[in-house]
Amino acid sequence: MPDGTDTTKIVLPTGVSVSLSGGVTKAIGTLGATFFGTVTPKNSAACCALSFSIDHAAPSDLFATLGPSPVSTPVLVSATQAVQPDLKQVAGRFAILSTGDWTLIASFENGDHTAVADATVVRILDLWHLRSTPNGPVLDIPASSTIDNSEADFGRVPDLSDTSVDLIQSACPALIGTTPTTFGGTPADTVGVWCEHGVLVRIEGSRPYLRNLLANLKVKVKPRK
């Protein structure tokens, strides 16, 4: 994602691109990346809202029973076959799509993992298309639904909480403006947030880390063409 000019370009699952400059390449260069979001029907009476995450990994990196090849037709995988501890904690199954380098994991937003729910998730995912771009994954969905809270999280694994840079495409909270606001915490854990053209930027880390990024980071948002 860094382009050699100290600019990092990130494409959110909606296709909106965010360019970061001002030292951010070094700031997030050693951090892991995960993309998140929710797909919601425009008709509130229609089924169903699904949550998804997209990891920069082959299917075999996430589930022991899958190979490294792309998965263009959704498949169900038991959480017991997960490689990563956080996925193993779920009692149920996930629906999977993958480009080979990006792998999407989806399930009901309400956590329903019954047989009927699993079949519904697979049916819905069969209408989705996951694309790989040099700067992130893009998810194409039917016009009858929307991608909400499209998000890219860069943080230290496994919990992405020690040091992180988060970009969230959503309605910005009323109390958050375009000027960075810092929330207390401890010297080792401080948070800074602001809104940039419909993208909420959230940075967490030590106070020196946060102070440096807030002083130098420049964010440019470009809508999907």
Backbone as JSON, one array per atom type, in Angstrom:
{
  "sequence": "MPDGTDTTKIVLPTGVSVSLSGGVTKAIGTLGATFFGTVTPKNSAACCALSFSIDHAAPSDLFATLGPSPVSTPVLVSATQAVQPDLKQVAGRFAILSTGDWTLIASFENGDHTAVADATVVRILDLWHLRSTPNGPVLDIPASSTIDNSEADFGRVPDLSDTSVDLIQSACPALIGTTPTTFGGTPADTVGVWCEHGVLVRIEGSRPYLRNLLANLKVKVKPRK",
  "N": [[0.79, -1.21, 0.0], [1.96, 1.34, 0.71], [3.42, 3.8, -1.45], [6.01, 4.56, -2.07], [6.42, 7.25, -1.98], [6.03, 8.22, 0.5], [3.35, 8.15, 0.86], [0.4, 6.52, 1.69], [-2.05, 4.58, 0.27], [-5.33, 3.57, 0.72], [-7.98, 1.43, -0.01], [-11.28, 1.26, 0.83], [-13.8, -1.27, 1.59], [-16.12, -0.36, 0.28], [-15.16, 0.87, -1.96], [-14.34, 3.45, -1.78], [-11.51, 5.53, -1.66], [-8.71, 6.26, 0.43], [-6.13, 8.44, 1.04], [-3.14, 8.62, 2.79], [-0.7, 10.65, 4.21], [2.45, 12.08, 5.37], [4.26, 10.8, 7.11], [2.89, 8.52, 7.85], [3.36, 6.06, 6.66], [5.56, 4.86, 7.91], [4.42, 4.73, 10.38], [2.31, 2.87, 10.27], [3.42, 0.81, 8.95], [4.34, -1.59, 10.09], [2.1, -2.72, 11.09], [-0.7, -4.94, 11.35], [-3.44, -5.54, 9.01], [-6.97, -5.32, 8.78], [-10.16, -5.48, 7.28], [-13.51, -4.33, 7.71], [-17.14, -4.5, 7.92], [-20.71, -3.98, 7.4], [-23.4, -5.43, 5.69], [-26.43, -4.3, 4.66], [-29.9, -4.66, 3.95], [-31.68, -2.32, 1.89], [-34.4, -2.15, 2.11], [-36.07, -2.27, 5.01], [-37.64, -4.36, 5.81], [-36.73, -6.54, 4.54], [-34.65, -9.5, 4.29], [-31.22, -9.98, 4.76], [-29.31, -8.64, 7.5], [-25.83, -8.73, 7.35], [-22.66, -9.27, 8.86], [-19.22, -8.66, 8.1], [-15.75, -9.53, 7.74], [-12.57, -8.84, 6.29], [-9.61, -10.32, 5.57], [-6.13, -9.89, 4.86], [-5.14, -12.41, 3.54], [-4.69, -15.82, 2.51], [-7.24, -18.36, 2.05], [-6.37, -20.74, 3.3], [-4.7, -19.78, 5.26], [-6.38, -19.05, 7.23], [-8.27, -21.04, 7.77], [-8.05, -24.46, 8.5], [-9.06, -26.44, 6.84], [-9.27, -25.45, 4.31], [-7.85, -24.65, 1.09], [-5.22, -22.74, -0.62], [-6.29, -21.47, -2.81], [-8.43, -19.2, -4.78], [-11.83, -18.54, -3.71], [-14.63, -18.44, -5.24], [-17.27, -19.16, -5.23], [-19.41, -19.16, -2.52], [-18.53, -20.86, 0.51], [-19.19, -22.89, 3.41], [-17.6, -22.92, 6.54], [-16.53, -24.5, 9.48], [-16.13, -23.0, 12.68], [-14.47, -24.39, 14.32], [-12.43, -25.24, 12.76], [-10.85, -23.1, 12.4], [-7.82, -21.22, 12.17], [-6.91, -18.98, 13.5], [-7.09, -17.74, 16.85], [-9.21, -15.94, 17.63], [-11.27, -16.46, 15.82], [-11.86, -19.08, 16.41], [-13.28, -18.86, 18.72], [-15.94, -18.57, 18.21], [-19.06, -20.21, 18.2], [-20.08, -22.04, 15.78], [-20.56, -21.63, 12.22], [-18.88, -20.12, 9.42], [-19.38, -18.19, 6.44], [-17.52, -18.13, 3.45], [-15.67, -16.18, 1.13], [-13.13, -15.66, -1.31], [-10.37, -14.02, -2.86], [-8.04, -15.2, -3.08], [-5.81, -13.76, -2.27], [-7.09, -11.97, -0.61], [-9.42, -12.66, 1.93], [-12.78, -13.08, 2.7], [-14.94, -13.2, 5.46], [-18.07, -14.03, 6.58], [-21.13, -13.62, 8.44], [-24.33, -13.84, 10.17], [-25.42, -10.69, 11.39], [-26.55, -10.63, 13.91], [-25.47, -12.79, 15.14], [-26.57, -15.3, 14.73], [-26.25, -18.71, 14.13], [-27.61, -20.9, 13.17], [-28.73, -23.75, 11.2], [-30.51, -22.87, 9.25], [-29.9, -20.14, 9.18], [-27.23, -20.26, 8.31], [-27.56, -21.32, 5.72], [-28.92, -19.21, 4.57], [-27.03, -17.15, 4.67], [-25.1, -18.14, 2.87], [-26.64, -18.12, 0.53], [-27.06, -15.36, 0.22], [-24.41, -14.42, -0.04], [-23.75, -15.52, -2.44], [-24.5, -13.67, -4.26], [-22.69, -11.69, -4.03], [-19.58, -10.1, -4.89], [-16.16, -10.3, -4.57], [-13.37, -8.26, -4.94], [-9.91, -7.84, -5.69], [-7.66, -5.22, -5.15], [-4.68, -3.23, -5.64], [-4.55, -1.7, -3.35], [-6.3, -2.57, -1.45], [-9.25, -4.59, -0.56], [-12.29, -4.74, -2.5], [-15.74, -4.82, -2.23], [-18.43, -5.87, -4.1], [-21.89, -5.56, -4.2], [-25.45, -6.41, -4.48], [-27.72, -3.87, -5.77], [-29.82, -3.54, -4.06], [-28.96, -3.51, -1.48], [-26.8, -2.04, 1.05], [-23.43, -1.14, 1.95], [-22.48, -0.71, 5.16], [-20.74, 1.2, 7.64], [-18.15, 0.78, 6.63], [-14.83, -0.22, 7.0], [-11.36, 0.11, 7.78], [-8.85, -1.3, 9.61], [-5.77, -0.83, 11.08], [-3.49, -2.37, 12.99], [-1.68, -3.67, 15.85], [-1.48, -7.1, 16.03], [-2.66, -9.72, 18.33], [-5.02, -8.35, 19.01], [-5.33, -5.81, 17.95], [-5.12, -3.44, 19.42], [-3.09, -2.19, 20.86], [-1.46, -0.36, 19.4], [-2.92, 1.55, 16.91], [-4.42, 2.47, 13.75], [-7.36, 3.56, 12.56], [-9.82, 3.63, 10.03], [-12.98, 4.67, 9.32], [-15.83, 4.52, 7.46], [-18.55, 6.22, 7.87], [-21.47, 7.8, 9.31], [-20.36, 10.58, 10.99], [-19.92, 10.98, 14.52], [-21.84, 13.38, 16.43], [-20.35, 14.92, 18.2], [-17.82, 14.9, 17.22], [-15.55, 16.65, 15.3], [-13.86, 18.25, 12.48], [-11.4, 18.84, 13.37], [-8.67, 17.36, 15.01], [-9.36, 15.6, 17.99], [-8.33, 14.85, 21.23], [-8.48, 12.18, 23.49], [-8.13, 11.54, 26.91], [-6.89, 9.0, 28.79], [-4.01, 6.94, 29.42], [-0.43, 7.68, 29.56], [0.6, 5.68, 27.98], [-1.49, 4.88, 26.44], [-3.47, 6.52, 24.48], [-6.08, 8.28, 22.74], [-6.92, 9.67, 19.58], [-9.25, 11.41, 17.55], [-11.01, 12.36, 14.55], [-13.08, 13.76, 11.89], [-13.1, 13.29, 8.39], [-14.29, 14.25, 5.54], [-16.53, 12.4, 5.61], [-15.28, 10.16, 6.58], [-14.3, 8.63, 9.5], [-11.49, 9.14, 11.38], [-9.42, 7.39, 13.49], [-7.01, 7.16, 15.95], [-4.86, 5.29, 17.99], [-2.58, 4.95, 20.64], [0.64, 5.38, 22.23], [1.24, 8.54, 23.91], [3.39, 10.11, 22.72], [3.53, 8.87, 20.17], [0.95, 9.35, 19.2], [0.9, 12.16, 19.27], [2.82, 12.8, 17.34], [1.68, 11.75, 14.96], [-0.74, 13.2, 14.8], [0.23, 15.74, 14.38], [1.41, 15.6, 11.9], [0.06, 13.95, 10.07], [-1.77, 13.71, 7.06], [-4.9, 13.5, 5.53], [-6.68, 12.38, 2.76], [-9.69, 12.01, 1.13], [-11.25, 10.15, -1.4], [-14.08, 9.75, -3.32], [-15.8, 6.77, -4.5], [-15.53, 5.94, -7.93]],
  "CA": [[0.0, 0.0, 0.0], [2.83, 2.51, 0.55], [3.77, 3.94, -2.87], [7.37, 5.03, -2.25], [6.47, 8.71, -1.84], [5.54, 8.48, 1.85], [1.88, 8.2, 0.83], [-0.24, 5.21, 1.76], [-3.4, 4.63, -0.26], [-6.15, 2.47, 1.19], [-9.32, 1.36, -0.59], [-12.24, 0.62, 1.73], [-14.65, -2.23, 0.87], [-17.1, 0.33, -0.57], [-14.48, 1.42, -3.13], [-13.82, 4.77, -1.44], [-10.08, 5.46, -1.38], [-8.2, 7.21, 1.41], [-4.69, 8.61, 0.94], [-2.54, 9.09, 4.03], [0.68, 11.1, 4.03], [2.99, 12.77, 6.52], [4.9, 9.89, 8.06], [2.04, 7.41, 8.25], [3.91, 4.81, 6.16], [6.34, 4.27, 9.0], [3.56, 4.54, 11.55], [1.48, 1.67, 10.14], [4.11, -0.18, 8.12], [4.52, -2.86, 10.78], [0.83, -3.09, 11.7], [-1.56, -5.81, 10.55], [-4.61, -4.87, 8.46], [-8.22, -6.06, 8.63], [-11.27, -4.65, 6.83], [-14.77, -4.75, 8.3], [-18.32, -3.79, 7.47], [-22.01, -4.63, 7.51], [-24.23, -5.3, 4.49], [-27.8, -4.17, 5.16], [-30.9, -4.4, 2.92], [-32.28, -0.99, 1.91], [-35.75, -2.38, 2.6], [-35.91, -2.74, 6.38], [-38.42, -5.58, 6.02], [-36.08, -7.62, 3.81], [-33.6, -10.25, 4.97], [-30.87, -9.98, 6.18], [-28.08, -7.89, 7.74], [-24.67, -9.59, 7.58], [-21.38, -8.65, 9.2], [-18.11, -9.32, 7.43], [-14.38, -9.04, 7.88], [-11.74, -9.25, 5.16], [-8.21, -10.4, 5.98], [-5.14, -10.0, 3.78], [-4.65, -13.76, 3.76], [-5.29, -16.89, 1.73], [-8.17, -19.15, 2.88], [-5.62, -21.73, 4.09], [-4.09, -19.1, 6.41], [-7.42, -18.78, 8.22], [-9.0, -22.26, 8.1], [-7.21, -25.62, 8.21], [-9.67, -27.31, 5.84], [-9.3, -24.78, 3.02], [-6.59, -24.5, 0.4], [-4.82, -21.36, -0.86], [-6.88, -20.97, -4.06], [-9.61, -18.35, -4.64], [-13.14, -19.15, -3.46], [-15.57, -17.53, -5.89], [-18.6, -19.61, -4.8], [-19.29, -19.2, -1.06], [-18.52, -22.14, 1.21], [-19.32, -22.82, 4.86], [-16.48, -23.5, 7.27], [-16.76, -24.52, 10.92], [-15.19, -22.22, 13.48], [-13.51, -25.3, 14.95], [-11.32, -25.41, 11.81], [-10.14, -21.82, 12.29], [-6.42, -21.18, 12.59], [-6.74, -17.86, 14.42], [-7.83, -17.94, 18.09], [-10.44, -15.17, 17.73], [-12.3, -17.13, 15.04], [-12.2, -20.32, 17.11], [-14.15, -18.57, 19.86], [-17.33, -18.56, 17.75], [-19.69, -21.53, 18.12], [-20.88, -22.09, 14.56], [-19.88, -21.69, 10.94], [-18.73, -18.89, 8.66], [-19.4, -18.28, 4.98], [-16.23, -17.63, 2.98], [-15.31, -15.82, -0.24], [-11.73, -15.25, -1.32], [-9.68, -13.77, -4.13], [-6.75, -15.87, -2.96], [-4.97, -12.91, -1.41], [-8.0, -11.4, 0.38], [-10.45, -13.63, 2.29], [-13.92, -12.49, 3.39], [-15.63, -14.07, 6.41], [-19.36, -13.4, 6.83], [-22.12, -14.31, 9.26], [-25.43, -12.97, 10.56], [-25.01, -9.62, 12.3], [-27.05, -10.93, 15.26], [-24.77, -13.95, 15.67], [-27.32, -16.53, 14.49], [-25.49, -19.7, 13.38], [-28.43, -22.09, 12.94], [-28.62, -24.29, 9.84], [-31.27, -21.98, 8.36], [-29.12, -18.91, 9.04], [-26.06, -20.56, 7.48], [-28.0, -21.45, 4.33], [-29.29, -17.86, 4.11], [-25.79, -16.42, 4.45], [-24.52, -18.64, 1.62], [-27.47, -17.63, -0.57], [-26.8, -13.93, 0.04], [-23.03, -14.24, -0.52], [-23.68, -15.94, -3.84], [-24.76, -12.48, -5.07], [-21.6, -10.76, -3.78], [-18.33, -10.31, -5.64], [-15.01, -9.72, -3.9], [-12.3, -7.92, -5.88], [-8.64, -7.45, -5.11], [-6.98, -4.09, -5.75], [-3.37, -3.07, -4.99], [-4.64, -0.93, -2.11], [-7.31, -3.1, -0.55], [-10.33, -5.34, -1.19], [-13.54, -4.03, -2.78], [-16.87, -5.74, -2.23], [-19.57, -5.47, -4.91], [-23.12, -6.19, -3.72], [-26.63, -5.96, -5.22], [-28.18, -2.5, -5.53], [-30.86, -3.56, -3.03], [-28.33, -3.45, -0.17], [-25.73, -1.07, 1.21], [-22.35, -1.48, 2.87], [-22.47, 0.27, 6.24], [-19.57, 1.16, 8.53], [-16.98, 0.23, 5.94], [-13.76, 0.11, 7.94], [-10.03, -0.48, 7.68], [-8.13, -1.21, 10.88], [-4.36, -1.2, 11.06], [-3.09, -2.45, 14.39], [-0.86, -4.8, 16.24], [-2.27, -8.3, 16.3], [-3.93, -10.2, 17.81], [-6.23, -7.6, 19.38], [-5.34, -4.53, 17.23], [-5.47, -2.39, 20.37], [-1.94, -1.53, 21.46], [-1.26, 0.79, 18.53], [-3.81, 1.33, 15.77], [-4.94, 3.55, 12.9], [-8.63, 3.05, 12.06], [-10.56, 4.48, 9.09], [-14.35, 4.15, 9.34], [-16.71, 5.29, 6.61], [-19.88, 6.21, 8.49], [-21.87, 9.12, 9.8], [-19.5, 10.94, 12.11], [-20.66, 11.39, 15.72], [-22.1, 14.82, 16.53], [-19.34, 15.6, 19.01], [-16.53, 14.8, 16.55], [-15.45, 17.58, 14.18], [-12.77, 18.06, 11.52], [-10.14, 19.08, 14.08], [-8.37, 16.23, 15.89], [-9.68, 15.69, 19.41], [-7.61, 13.83, 21.98], [-9.11, 11.7, 24.71], [-7.16, 11.23, 27.96], [-6.21, 7.73, 28.89], [-2.71, 6.93, 30.09], [0.65, 8.02, 28.63], [0.85, 4.55, 27.07], [-2.7, 4.56, 25.66], [-4.24, 7.74, 24.26], [-6.87, 8.19, 21.51], [-7.23, 10.89, 18.85], [-10.25, 11.17, 16.51], [-11.61, 13.47, 13.81], [-13.79, 13.36, 10.68], [-12.51, 13.8, 7.15], [-15.15, 13.98, 4.38], [-17.31, 11.18, 5.77], [-14.47, 9.07, 7.13], [-13.84, 8.86, 10.86], [-10.1, 8.71, 11.59], [-9.19, 7.12, 14.91], [-5.63, 6.72, 16.19], [-4.62, 4.94, 19.38], [-1.2, 4.57, 20.93], [1.26, 6.19, 23.28], [1.09, 9.97, 23.65], [4.34, 10.59, 21.7], [3.1, 8.32, 18.87], [-0.25, 10.08, 18.8], [1.26, 13.56, 19.04], [3.54, 12.87, 16.07], [0.75, 11.54, 13.85], [-1.7, 14.3, 14.72], [0.93, 16.93, 13.9], [1.92, 15.45, 10.53], [-0.77, 13.14, 9.19], [-2.72, 14.37, 6.15], [-5.84, 12.51, 5.04], [-7.44, 12.82, 1.59], [-10.71, 11.02, 0.8], [-11.72, 10.21, -2.78], [-15.25, 8.86, -3.47], [-15.75, 5.74, -5.53], [-15.92, 6.45, -9.26]],
  "C": [[0.83, 1.28, 0.0], [3.33, 2.59, -0.89], [5.18, 4.45, -3.11], [7.53, 6.52, -2.13], [5.97, 9.14, -0.46], [4.04, 8.72, 1.86], [1.36, 6.78, 0.83], [-1.67, 5.37, 1.28], [-4.15, 3.38, 0.16], [-7.51, 2.55, 0.53], [-10.22, 0.61, 0.38], [-13.13, -0.33, 0.93], [-15.71, -1.6, -0.02], [-16.49, 0.86, -1.86], [-13.98, 2.83, -2.9], [-12.34, 4.64, -1.09], [-9.67, 6.59, -0.44], [-6.69, 7.25, 1.28], [-4.17, 9.24, 2.23], [-1.1, 9.49, 3.76], [1.13, 11.82, 5.29], [3.54, 11.83, 7.57], [4.1, 8.67, 8.42], [2.57, 6.07, 7.75], [4.72, 4.11, 7.24], [5.45, 3.93, 10.19], [2.76, 3.25, 11.46], [2.18, 0.57, 9.36], [4.29, -1.53, 8.76], [3.23, -3.34, 11.43], [0.03, -4.0, 10.77], [-2.8, -5.07, 10.11], [-5.8, -5.81, 8.38], [-9.29, -5.06, 8.21], [-12.57, -5.22, 7.39], [-15.93, -4.02, 7.65], [-19.59, -4.59, 7.73], [-22.76, -4.39, 6.2], [-25.68, -5.37, 4.95], [-28.76, -3.93, 4.0], [-31.46, -2.98, 3.03], [-33.71, -1.05, 2.41], [-35.65, -3.0, 3.98], [-36.66, -4.04, 6.66], [-37.77, -6.79, 5.34], [-35.01, -8.29, 4.66], [-32.29, -10.1, 4.18], [-29.59, -9.16, 6.32], [-26.94, -8.85, 8.08], [-23.46, -8.75, 7.97], [-20.27, -9.39, 8.47], [-16.79, -8.72, 7.87], [-13.6, -9.57, 6.68], [-10.28, -9.18, 5.61], [-7.3, -10.51, 4.76], [-4.45, -11.35, 3.95], [-5.35, -14.71, 2.81], [-6.25, -17.66, 2.62], [-7.45, -20.13, 3.79], [-4.92, -21.1, 5.29], [-5.08, -18.92, 7.55], [-8.14, -20.05, 8.68], [-8.21, -23.48, 7.62], [-7.75, -26.48, 7.08], [-9.72, -26.69, 4.45], [-7.9, -24.7, 2.42], [-6.28, -23.03, 0.14], [-5.52, -20.71, -2.05], [-8.07, -20.05, -3.79], [-10.87, -19.16, -4.39], [-14.18, -18.19, -4.03], [-17.02, -17.89, -5.59], [-18.54, -19.82, -3.29], [-19.36, -20.61, -0.5], [-18.67, -21.89, 2.7], [-18.14, -23.53, 5.51], [-16.76, -23.41, 8.77], [-15.7, -23.7, 11.64], [-14.15, -23.11, 14.15], [-12.31, -25.54, 14.04], [-10.49, -24.15, 11.65], [-8.71, -21.94, 12.8], [-6.22, -20.11, 13.65], [-7.62, -18.03, 15.66], [-9.16, -17.18, 18.15], [-11.58, -15.8, 16.94], [-12.75, -18.42, 15.71], [-13.2, -20.09, 18.24], [-15.63, -18.61, 19.49], [-17.86, -19.99, 17.68], [-20.6, -21.57, 16.9], [-20.02, -22.15, 13.33], [-19.82, -20.3, 10.31], [-18.91, -19.18, 7.18], [-18.17, -17.55, 4.46], [-16.27, -17.3, 1.5], [-13.85, -15.42, -0.22], [-11.23, -15.01, -2.73], [-8.36, -14.54, -4.18], [-5.81, -15.08, -2.09], [-5.8, -12.18, -0.35], [-9.1, -12.42, 0.65], [-11.52, -12.96, 3.15], [-14.61, -13.55, 4.23], [-16.93, -13.38, 6.79], [-20.25, -14.27, 7.69], [-23.25, -13.33, 9.58], [-24.94, -11.92, 11.55], [-25.43, -9.92, 13.73], [-26.42, -12.18, 15.85], [-25.48, -15.27, 15.48], [-26.49, -17.49, 13.63], [-26.28, -21.0, 13.24], [-28.25, -22.55, 11.5], [-29.34, -23.39, 8.83], [-30.49, -20.69, 8.12], [-27.91, -19.13, 8.14], [-26.44, -20.64, 6.01], [-28.36, -20.08, 3.75], [-28.04, -17.04, 3.82], [-25.14, -16.84, 3.14], [-25.3, -18.12, 0.42], [-27.2, -16.16, -0.85], [-25.41, -13.71, -0.54], [-22.87, -14.65, -1.98], [-23.93, -14.78, -4.79], [-23.68, -11.42, -4.89], [-20.41, -11.1, -4.66], [-17.21, -9.57, -4.95], [-13.9, -9.5, -4.91], [-11.05, -7.51, -5.12], [-8.07, -6.27, -5.87], [-5.62, -3.95, -5.05], [-3.44, -2.4, -3.62], [-5.72, -1.42, -1.15], [-8.39, -3.85, -1.29], [-11.55, -4.47, -1.42], [-14.65, -5.07, -2.89], [-18.01, -5.15, -3.05], [-20.79, -6.26, -4.46], [-24.3, -5.72, -4.56], [-27.08, -4.56, -4.83], [-29.24, -2.43, -4.43], [-30.3, -3.48, -1.61], [-27.27, -2.37, -0.15], [-24.65, -1.64, 2.13], [-22.27, -0.36, 3.9], [-21.2, 0.1, 7.07], [-18.38, 0.46, 7.9], [-15.73, 0.71, 6.66], [-12.46, -0.6, 7.59], [-9.31, -0.24, 8.98], [-6.7, -1.69, 10.71], [-3.89, -1.2, 12.51], [-2.22, -3.64, 14.65], [-1.75, -5.97, 16.6], [-1.81, -8.91, 17.62], [-5.12, -9.3, 18.08], [-6.32, -6.22, 18.74], [-5.6, -3.35, 18.18], [-4.28, -1.64, 20.93], [-1.59, -0.26, 20.71], [-2.11, 0.57, 17.29], [-4.13, 2.62, 15.04], [-6.2, 2.98, 12.25], [-9.29, 4.09, 11.16], [-11.95, 3.9, 8.95], [-15.24, 5.07, 8.51], [-18.13, 5.19, 7.15], [-20.23, 7.64, 8.87], [-21.05, 9.45, 11.03], [-20.33, 11.37, 13.32], [-20.76, 12.91, 15.83], [-21.0, 15.57, 17.25], [-17.95, 15.58, 18.35], [-16.5, 15.72, 15.34], [-14.27, 17.27, 13.28], [-11.41, 18.35, 12.13], [-9.88, 17.93, 15.04], [-8.67, 16.54, 17.36], [-9.0, 14.55, 20.14], [-8.36, 13.49, 23.26], [-8.04, 11.17, 25.64], [-6.51, 9.88, 27.91], [-4.9, 7.87, 29.63], [-1.63, 7.36, 29.1], [0.93, 6.92, 27.62], [-0.33, 4.25, 26.17], [-3.59, 5.79, 25.58], [-4.91, 7.65, 22.89], [-7.07, 9.57, 20.91], [-8.2, 10.59, 17.73], [-10.63, 12.47, 15.82], [-12.27, 12.92, 12.56], [-13.19, 14.04, 9.46], [-13.38, 13.37, 5.99], [-15.85, 12.64, 4.47], [-16.54, 9.98, 6.27], [-14.0, 9.48, 8.53], [-12.44, 8.29, 11.0], [-9.89, 8.56, 13.09], [-7.79, 6.54, 15.1], [-5.48, 6.43, 17.68], [-3.17, 4.53, 19.56], [-0.66, 5.4, 22.08], [1.12, 7.67, 22.93], [2.11, 10.5, 22.65], [3.97, 10.12, 20.29], [1.92, 9.12, 18.33], [0.07, 11.52, 18.46], [1.95, 13.74, 17.69], [2.59, 12.72, 14.89], [-0.22, 12.71, 13.7], [-1.05, 15.57, 14.16], [1.26, 16.83, 12.41], [0.99, 14.74, 9.55], [-1.73, 13.99, 8.37], [-3.58, 13.27, 5.53], [-6.63, 13.11, 3.87], [-8.38, 11.7, 1.17], [-11.2, 11.22, -0.62], [-12.88, 9.24, -2.95], [-15.03, 7.83, -4.57], [-16.23, 6.3, -6.85], [-17.18, 5.76, -9.74]]
}
